[in-house]
Amino acid sequence: MHGGEYTSTVYRSRRRGPGGGRWRTWLRWTLLVLLVLVVVAVCGLAGTYLWADDRLRQTPALADHPGRPAPGKGSNWLIIGSDTRSDLTRKERQELHVGGGGRRNTDTVMVLHHGASGPYLVSIPRDSYVPIPGHGRGKINSAYARGGPKLLTRTVEDATGLRLDHYAEIDFLGFTRVVDALDGVRLCLRRPLRDEKSGADLRAGCQTLHGRDALAFVRARYSDPRGDLGRVERQRMLLRALVHEGTGASVVSDPWRFYPFLGAALDAVTVDEGTDVLSLARMAWKVRGLTGGDGGTATVPVANPGLSVPGAGEVVAWDRARARELFDQLRRDVPITAVRVT
């Protein structure tokens, strides 16, 4: 009996052995392949980070100064679009309808706040009439021309009472290249937009805007009955659409689209010395959150959008009480109630 039991046990063991060996071999190879894929992915991410970080342009935009606002809760970015023409050929200036040089101003000025509340993207009209340190009062967009990023950030901090933590700037040519790297950005317009000076000639309805048309869309204001106030809404609209497309799965998962887009974005953007690629990626993700229903967008409340000032022309005068309340809410990192949020 013992012999029969022993023989039967050995027989069953031999039958299980080859199958068990194949399973263990398959498992080892599967784990090895997964390990290789993980290593490749980590190396790829590390390589992408080093490549991107080395390509990122920085400038000393933020500096301490007497009376600088104390840090508040959450984080504040100053995002600007500069109208520099220095990198444009004569042909490019004609195609983009940007004229022929002159002083370098800021066509777009926005504050992105994020923290426990938000994110909130708040536009500051470029013709806002504010004190410019060392230069009296003037349009906020002229601060850059007078003293570069440092004077602009100081002007914004003094005017808003907000401590800026980061700075990001994009110029005309860089903007068009980023849009073109995505093969355009899709927008839906409620009404046609035609503006001779910016070159905008867009129909109503949903359409894909490529670089030149996208730039015309965000720069048009003379044909807009709301002037600069209408333009800042379009600027926010396009920024959200651009970030949403650039961080979407169809781009991020496709290296043939992702790396050209990332390269164009890095070439177009200049940040402060304390901002790295990861900080920039987090900022983009916060802007993307706006398209998903998080936070909202707003414009600094205005009392007079066409105030005539000797020597300055028509300027935008803030509603000081409501603007002060808005910036106080951002500083305390609480939901915005001082103005309409969209």
C-alpha positions as CSV (number, residue, x, y, z in Angstrom):
1,M,0.0,0.0,0.0
2,H,2.8,2.3,0.9
3,G,4.4,1.6,-2.4
4,G,1.2,2.4,-4.3
5,E,0.7,5.6,-2.5
6,Y,4.4,6.6,-3.1
7,T,4.2,5.7,-6.8
8,S,0.9,7.6,-7.3
9,T,2.4,10.7,-5.5
10,V,5.5,10.8,-7.6
11,Y,3.4,10.3,-10.8
12,R,1.2,13.3,-9.9
13,S,4.2,15.4,-9.0
14,R,5.9,14.7,-12.4
15,R,2.7,15.7,-14.2
16,R,2.5,19.1,-12.4
17,G,6.3,19.8,-12.7
18,P,6.5,20.8,-16.4
19,G,3.4,23.0,-16.2
20,G,4.6,24.7,-13.0
21,G,8.0,25.4,-14.6
22,R,6.4,27.0,-17.6
23,W,4.3,29.2,-15.4
24,R,7.3,30.3,-13.3
25,T,9.3,31.0,-16.5
26,W,6.4,33.1,-17.9
27,L,6.1,35.0,-14.6
28,R,9.8,35.7,-14.5
29,W,9.8,37.0,-18.0
30,T,6.7,39.1,-17.4
31,L,8.2,40.7,-14.3
32,L,11.5,41.3,-16.2
33,V,9.6,43.0,-19.1
34,L,7.6,45.1,-16.6
35,L,10.8,46.1,-14.8
36,V,12.5,47.1,-18.1
37,L,9.4,49.2,-19.0
38,V,9.4,50.9,-15.7
39,V,13.2,51.7,-16.0
40,V,12.7,53.0,-19.5
41,A,9.7,55.1,-18.4
42,V,11.7,56.6,-15.5
43,C,14.7,57.3,-17.6
44,G,12.4,58.8,-20.3
45,L,10.8,61.1,-17.7
46,A,14.1,62.0,-16.1
47,G,15.6,62.7,-19.6
48,T,12.6,64.8,-20.6
49,Y,12.8,66.8,-17.3
50,L,16.6,67.5,-17.8
51,W,16.1,68.5,-21.4
52,A,13.1,70.7,-20.6
53,D,14.8,72.3,-17.5
54,D,17.9,73.1,-19.5
55,R,15.8,74.7,-22.3
56,L,13.7,76.9,-19.9
57,R,14.6,80.6,-20.1
58,Q,14.7,82.5,-16.8
59,T,15.0,86.2,-15.9
60,P,15.3,88.1,-12.6
61,A,11.7,89.2,-12.5
62,L,11.0,89.2,-8.8
63,A,12.9,91.1,-6.2
64,D,12.4,92.4,-2.7
65,H,11.9,96.1,-2.3
66,P,10.8,98.5,0.5
67,G,7.1,98.1,1.1
68,R,6.7,94.9,-0.8
69,P,3.4,93.1,0.2
70,A,3.7,90.3,2.7
71,P,3.1,86.7,1.5
72,G,-0.5,85.8,1.5
73,K,-2.2,82.3,1.4
74,G,-1.9,80.3,-1.7
75,S,0.3,81.1,-4.7
76,N,0.1,84.0,-7.3
77,W,1.5,83.9,-10.8
78,L,1.8,87.0,-13.0
79,I,1.2,85.8,-16.6
80,I,2.0,88.4,-19.3
81,G,2.0,88.4,-23.1
82,S,4.6,90.9,-24.5
83,D,4.3,92.6,-27.8
84,T,8.0,92.5,-28.6
85,R,8.7,92.6,-32.3
86,S,12.5,92.4,-32.1
87,D,12.5,88.7,-33.2
88,L,10.2,89.3,-36.1
89,T,11.2,89.9,-39.7
90,R,9.4,92.6,-41.7
91,K,7.4,89.9,-43.5
92,E,6.4,88.3,-40.2
93,R,5.3,91.7,-38.8
94,Q,3.1,92.2,-41.9
95,E,1.6,88.8,-41.6
96,L,0.9,89.1,-37.9
97,H,-0.3,92.7,-38.2
98,V,1.9,93.9,-35.4
99,G,3.4,97.0,-36.8
100,G,7.1,97.9,-36.8
101,G,8.7,97.9,-33.4
102,G,8.7,100.7,-30.9
103,R,8.5,100.3,-27.2
104,R,8.0,96.9,-25.7
105,N,4.7,96.8,-23.8
106,T,2.5,94.0,-22.4
107,D,-0.6,93.2,-24.3
108,T,-1.8,90.7,-21.7
109,V,-1.6,91.0,-18.0
110,M,-3.2,88.3,-15.8
111,V,-2.9,87.0,-12.2
112,L,-3.4,83.3,-11.6
113,H,-4.1,82.5,-8.0
114,H,-4.4,79.0,-6.6
115,G,-4.5,77.5,-3.2
116,A,-7.3,76.2,-0.9
117,S,-9.7,78.1,-3.2
118,G,-9.5,78.7,-6.9
119,P,-7.8,78.5,-9.2
120,Y,-8.8,82.0,-10.3
121,L,-7.5,83.7,-13.4
122,V,-7.9,87.5,-13.1
123,S,-7.3,89.9,-16.0
124,I,-5.8,93.3,-15.5
125,P,-6.7,95.6,-18.4
126,R,-3.5,96.8,-20.1
127,D,-4.6,100.4,-20.0
128,S,-5.2,100.3,-16.2
129,Y,-4.1,103.7,-14.8
130,V,-1.9,102.9,-11.8
131,P,1.1,104.3,-10.0
132,I,4.4,103.1,-11.6
133,P,7.2,103.3,-9.0
134,G,9.6,106.1,-10.0
135,H,7.5,107.2,-13.0
136,G,4.3,108.7,-11.5
137,R,1.0,107.3,-12.8
138,G,0.6,105.6,-16.1
139,K,-0.9,102.7,-18.0
140,I,0.2,99.4,-16.4
141,N,1.3,98.0,-19.8
142,S,4.0,100.7,-20.0
143,A,5.8,99.5,-16.9
144,Y,7.6,96.8,-18.8
145,A,8.9,99.3,-21.4
146,R,10.2,101.5,-18.6
147,G,11.9,98.9,-16.5
148,G,11.4,95.4,-17.7
149,P,9.9,92.5,-15.7
150,K,11.2,93.8,-12.4
151,L,9.4,97.1,-12.7
152,L,6.2,95.4,-14.0
153,T,6.0,92.9,-11.2
154,R,6.7,95.7,-8.6
155,T,3.9,97.8,-10.3
156,V,1.5,94.9,-10.1
157,E,2.3,94.1,-6.5
158,D,2.0,97.8,-5.4
159,A,-1.3,98.2,-7.3
160,T,-2.9,94.9,-6.1
161,G,-1.3,94.4,-2.7
162,L,-0.6,90.8,-3.7
163,R,2.8,89.1,-3.3
164,L,3.8,87.5,-6.6
165,D,5.4,84.1,-6.3
166,H,6.0,83.4,-10.0
167,Y,6.3,85.1,-13.3
168,A,5.7,83.8,-16.9
169,E,6.0,85.7,-20.1
170,I,5.2,84.7,-23.7
171,D,5.9,86.9,-26.8
172,F,4.0,87.2,-30.1
173,L,6.1,84.9,-32.2
174,G,6.4,82.2,-29.5
175,F,2.6,82.3,-29.0
176,T,1.9,81.6,-32.7
177,R,4.4,78.8,-32.8
178,V,2.9,77.1,-29.7
179,V,-0.6,77.2,-31.3
180,D,0.8,75.9,-34.6
181,A,2.6,73.1,-32.8
182,L,-0.8,71.8,-31.7
183,D,-2.2,72.1,-35.2
184,G,-4.4,74.9,-34.0
185,V,-6.8,75.4,-31.1
186,R,-10.6,74.9,-31.4
187,L,-12.8,77.8,-30.3
188,C,-16.5,78.5,-30.6
189,L,-17.4,82.2,-31.3
190,R,-20.9,83.6,-30.7
191,R,-20.5,86.3,-33.3
192,P,-18.0,87.2,-36.1
193,L,-14.9,89.1,-35.2
194,R,-13.3,91.4,-37.7
195,D,-10.6,93.9,-36.8
196,E,-8.5,95.5,-39.4
197,K,-5.7,96.5,-37.1
198,S,-5.1,93.0,-35.6
199,G,-6.0,91.2,-38.8
200,A,-8.9,89.3,-37.3
201,D,-11.4,88.0,-39.8
202,L,-13.3,85.2,-38.0
203,R,-16.7,83.8,-38.6
204,A,-19.2,82.9,-35.9
205,G,-19.4,79.3,-34.8
206,C,-16.8,76.6,-33.9
207,Q,-13.5,76.6,-35.8
208,T,-9.9,75.8,-35.4
209,L,-7.6,78.8,-35.1
210,H,-4.0,78.5,-36.1
211,G,-1.2,80.8,-34.9
212,R,-1.8,83.9,-36.9
213,D,-5.6,83.9,-36.4
214,A,-5.2,83.0,-32.7
215,L,-2.9,86.0,-32.2
216,A,-5.4,88.3,-34.1
217,F,-8.2,86.9,-31.9
218,V,-6.5,87.9,-28.6
219,R,-5.2,91.3,-29.9
220,A,-8.4,92.6,-31.5
221,R,-10.0,95.5,-29.5
222,Y,-10.8,98.4,-31.9
223,S,-13.8,96.6,-33.4
224,D,-14.9,95.3,-30.0
225,P,-17.6,97.6,-28.5
226,R,-16.2,96.7,-25.1
227,G,-12.6,97.6,-26.1
228,D,-10.0,96.2,-23.8
229,L,-12.5,94.6,-21.5
230,G,-13.8,92.4,-24.3
231,R,-10.3,91.6,-25.3
232,V,-9.2,90.3,-21.9
233,E,-12.2,87.9,-21.9
234,R,-11.0,86.5,-25.3
235,Q,-7.4,86.2,-24.0
236,R,-8.6,84.1,-21.0
237,M,-10.7,82.0,-23.4
238,L,-7.8,81.2,-25.6
239,L,-5.4,80.6,-22.8
240,R,-7.7,78.0,-21.3
241,A,-8.3,76.3,-24.7
242,L,-4.6,76.3,-25.4
243,V,-3.6,74.7,-22.1
244,H,-6.6,72.3,-22.2
245,E,-5.5,71.0,-25.6
246,G,-1.8,70.9,-24.8
247,T,-2.3,68.9,-21.6
248,G,-4.9,66.6,-23.1
249,A,-4.4,62.8,-23.5
250,S,-4.2,63.1,-27.3
251,V,-1.1,65.2,-27.0
252,V,0.6,63.9,-23.9
253,S,0.3,60.3,-25.0
254,D,1.7,61.0,-28.5
255,P,5.4,61.8,-28.5
256,W,5.1,63.0,-32.1
257,R,2.8,65.8,-30.9
258,F,3.9,66.2,-27.3
259,Y,7.6,67.0,-27.8
260,P,7.1,69.6,-30.6
261,F,4.5,71.3,-28.4
262,L,6.7,71.2,-25.3
263,G,9.6,72.5,-27.2
264,A,7.6,75.3,-28.7
265,A,6.2,76.2,-25.3
266,L,9.6,76.2,-23.6
267,D,11.1,78.4,-26.4
268,A,8.2,80.8,-26.1
269,V,8.1,81.2,-22.3
270,T,10.4,83.1,-20.0
271,V,10.0,82.7,-16.2
272,D,11.5,84.1,-13.0
273,E,14.7,82.6,-11.6
274,G,12.8,80.7,-8.9
275,T,10.5,78.8,-11.3
276,D,11.4,75.4,-12.8
277,V,9.7,73.1,-15.2
278,L,7.7,71.3,-12.5
279,S,6.4,74.6,-11.2
280,L,5.4,75.6,-14.8
281,A,3.7,72.2,-15.3
282,R,1.7,72.7,-12.0
283,M,0.7,76.2,-13.2
284,A,-0.5,74.7,-16.5
285,W,-2.5,72.1,-14.7
286,K,-4.2,74.8,-12.6
287,V,-5.2,76.6,-15.7
288,R,-6.5,73.4,-17.1
289,G,-8.7,73.0,-14.0
290,L,-10.6,76.1,-15.1
291,T,-11.9,74.2,-18.1
292,G,-13.2,71.5,-15.8
293,G,-15.3,73.8,-13.6
294,D,-12.7,74.6,-10.9
295,G,-12.4,78.2,-9.7
296,G,-13.2,80.7,-12.4
297,T,-12.1,83.8,-14.3
298,A,-12.7,87.5,-13.7
299,T,-11.6,91.0,-14.6
300,V,-10.5,93.7,-12.1
301,P,-13.6,95.8,-11.6
302,V,-13.7,99.0,-13.6
303,A,-15.3,102.3,-12.8
304,N,-14.5,104.1,-16.0
305,P,-13.1,102.2,-19.1
306,G,-12.5,105.3,-21.1
307,L,-11.2,108.0,-18.7
308,S,-9.3,110.8,-20.6
309,V,-6.1,111.8,-18.9
310,P,-3.8,114.5,-20.2
311,G,-0.6,113.0,-21.5
312,A,-1.9,109.4,-21.2
313,G,-4.9,109.5,-23.5
314,E,-7.8,107.2,-22.6
315,V,-7.1,104.9,-19.7
316,V,-9.0,102.4,-17.6
317,A,-9.9,103.5,-14.1
318,W,-10.5,100.8,-11.5
319,D,-13.4,100.7,-9.1
320,R,-11.1,101.0,-6.1
321,A,-13.4,99.7,-3.4
322,R,-14.3,96.6,-5.3
323,A,-10.8,96.0,-6.6
324,R,-9.5,96.3,-3.1
325,E,-12.0,93.7,-1.9
326,L,-11.1,91.4,-4.8
327,F,-7.4,91.5,-4.1
328,D,-8.1,91.0,-0.4
329,Q,-10.0,87.8,-1.1
330,L,-7.2,86.5,-3.3
331,R,-4.7,87.4,-0.6
332,R,-6.7,85.5,2.0
333,D,-7.3,82.6,-0.4
334,V,-11.1,82.6,-0.1
335,P,-13.8,82.2,-2.8
336,I,-14.2,85.4,-4.8
337,T,-17.4,87.3,-4.3
338,A,-16.3,90.8,-5.0
339,V,-16.8,90.5,-8.7
340,R,-18.6,88.2,-11.2
341,V,-16.8,85.0,-11.8
342,T,-17.2,83.0,-15.0
